[in-house]
Amino acid sequence: MSHPSPQEQPDDRVRPNETTVPLLPCTSAEEMLAFWRALGFTVTYEQRKPYVYLAFRWSGFELHYGPAPRGLDPAAEHTGSCLVLVDSVAPYHATFTEAMRRTYGKVLSRGLPRITRYRPGASRFSIVDPSGNTVIFIRRDEPAELDYGGAKELTGLARVLDNARILREFKRDDRAAFRALNSGLRRHGDAAPPVEQAVALACLIELSDALDEPERVPERGERLRSLRLTLAEQERVRQAVAAPDSLDPWLSEPR
């Protein structure tokens, strides 16, 4: 009996060249199409009936959407999520925020859809789509040993600042970060170095805007202005927020 030669053997081996594509729930095809198109994504597939199926492509990755479960509330943001691993996150954030400004006249930072802030040097940011799904862009070499909840070697206001950074950048909980900073500044502010006080105040000013609570911004701004900071310390304060220019009214003069 003859046997197939090696060249004729069926190719039934597993090959390490797989591609995964996230399939996320979509509550409104119209809103989803408008949003991702606004950010420069190409629609590669569009189906409305008998069920929704949408596919988008941008650069080297794809996002696919299918029907949402009955009763899903996008505002709860308990829908789906996916990670996009990249070499550097800053160019992605800059590209998407510029696309938002062109289409919407502003960066969408509240409600749905939105993009989270990007602080210089941060290793991730998120886009939350109209259906409440979160697409997280993460730097490939982000440290694996991130300390979620305040580095143990830090004390006082320094530890509060580190904890607030985790809440803002990784847990995406602006309200919790705001409370932690407000409380920490009251408890530890007087004993903390001026630059730590200034960073806390700058973050509170930024979070007040994000949470649409601007009432105490002038008070915190004047307190920030009163602190004596070197040029290097002022730069550290600016680097703590996503929009350093927003601090110009209180950090414009070297002291």
N, C-alpha and C positions, 0 to 999 in steps of 0.2 A: 504494500500500500504506500502510495506516495504521500509526503507531508508537505505542507506549505513551507516555502523558504522563508527565512527571517524577514525578507522584504515584503512578503505576502501576508505576514501575520496581521490580524486586525489591530488597529491602534486603540487599545483600551486602557492605556496607562493614564494615571492622574498626572497632569502637568501643572507646575507651579506658575501659571499665568492667568489666574482667575481675576475677575473684576466684580466688585460689589457695588451695587447701586441702591441707595436708600429709597424706600417707598414710604412716603409720608401721607397722612390723611389730609384731604382738601375739603373745606366746607363751602368754598365759593370759587368756581373755576374762573369767573370773570376777574375777581380780585387777585387771584394768584397769577393769572396771565399778565395783568397790568403791572403788578409789582415786579416780577422778575424781568419782564421786558424793560421796565424802567431802569433796572440795574445793569442792563446790557446782556442778559441771557438770551440765547436762541431757543425758540420753541421747536423741538424736534418731533413732538407728537402731541396731537390735540384731539381728544374724544370727549364728547358730552353725553352721548347715549349709546348703549343702554345704561352705562355708568361712566363716571368721570375717570379719565386717565390722561394725565399731562406729563410731558417729559421736557426737561430743560437742560441745556448744556452751556457751560461757560469755561473758557480756558481748557483745563484737562479733566474736569469732573462733571457729573450729571446729578440731577435731582429728579425723581419721579414722584408723582402724586396719584393716589387712588381715592376711592370713596371714604368719607369719614363715617365713623360709627354714629348711629342714631343718637341724637341728644347731645352730641359733643359741643361744648362751649369753648370757642377759641379764646375768650377772655381769661379763662382759667389757666391757659398755657400748660395744660396737662395732656398735650397731644403727642408729638413725637420729637425726635432730635437726631442729629447726625454730626459726625466730626469730619472736618476737612483739614488734613495735615499739610502744612506748607512750610517752605524754607524760611520765609519771613512774613509776618502778618501785616506789618505796616503798609506795604504797597496795596494789599487787598482792601484794607480799611479806607485808605485814601481814594482808591478807585470807586468804591461803592458810595462813599459820602459825596464825592463829586457828582456821581450819577444822580444821587438824590437831589442835590442842589439844582441840577439842570432840569429835572423833571418836576419836582415839587416846590422848588424855590427855597428849600431848607433841608437840613439833615433831620430825618425822622428819628427822634430820640425818646418819644413817649407813646404809649398805647401800642396798637397793632396797625401796620407792621412797624418795625423800628430796628435800629442798629445800636449796639451798646457803645459807650465811649471807648476810645483807645488812648491810654496813657503812654507816652514815649517809653520804650523799653519793655512794655508789657508783652506777654507771650500768647495772648489770646483775645478774641472779641467774638461777639455773637450777633447774628441777624435773626430776628424773630419774624416769621412770615405772617400773612394775614390770617392764617388758620391757627396760629399759636405754636407752630413748630419752631424749634430752635436749631439753627445751623451754626455750629461753633468752629471758627477758624483757629487752629492751634499750631504753634511753631513746633516743628518736628523734634527739636532738641530741648523742649520744655523740661525743666528738671523733674525727675520722677519722685524726688523726695520732698515735694511741696508740703509745707506744714499748714494744714487747714485749721486755723484758729488761734494764731498768735505764736510767734517763735518763743520757745520756753526760756531762751537766754536773755530775752528782753524784759524790761520792767517798766512800770509807770506808763507815761503817755506814749513812749516808743512802742510798747507792746500793744496798746490800744490802736495806734496807727497801723501796725502790721495786721492786726485782726480786721480792721476796717478794710484794708486793701484786699484781704481774702474775700470778705463779704461782697465787695464791689466787683472784683474782677473774676472771681471763680464761682461764687454762689449767686451772683447777679441779684443781690438783695440790697438795693439802695436804702430802703427804709431801715433795715437792721444796721447798716453801716452808719447812717445818720445818727441813730440813737446811740450807738457805741461811741462815736466821736463826741457827741454832745455831752454824754455822761462822763467820758474820759477826760474831756477838757475841764469840766467842773471839778473832778476829783484830783487830777494830777497836773492841771495847767500851771499853777503857781510855782510848782517845784521843777517844771520841765524847762529845758533850754529854750531860748526864744525861737530857734529855727523849728523845733518840734511843735511849739504852739502855733507858729505860722503855717506849717503844713496842715495841721488839724483845722485851722480856720479856713484855709484855702479849699480844703476838701468839703467842709461844711457849706461854703459859698457855692461850690459846684453842685453839691447834692441838693441844696435848696432850689436851684434852678431845675434840676432833673425831676424833683418831686413837686414842682410848681408851688413852692412855698417861699416866695422872695421877701417876706416881711422883715426878716432879721438880717438880710444881706448887708444893708448899710451899717448896722451895728457891728457885725463881724468884720466888715471891711475896714472900719475905723480902728478896730482893735488890731487888725493886721498892720495897718499903716503905722501904728504907734510902736511896733516892735523894732528894735535896732538890729538890722541884719546886714551882713557883708554881702558883696556882690555874689560870691559863691553860694552863700546861704539863700539869697533871693532866687538864684538859678535852681537850687534844690527844690524850693517851694513851687516854682513854675513847673518843674518836671513831675510834680505830684498830681497834676490835673491834666485833663485831656485837652483843654483849650487855654494854654498859658496866657494868651492875650487878654483873656477875661479878667485877669488880675492886675492889669495895667493901672487902673485907677488907684490902687493901693500899693503897688510895687514899682512905680515909675521912677522914683528918685533913689539913688544909692544912699545908704546911711552908715 
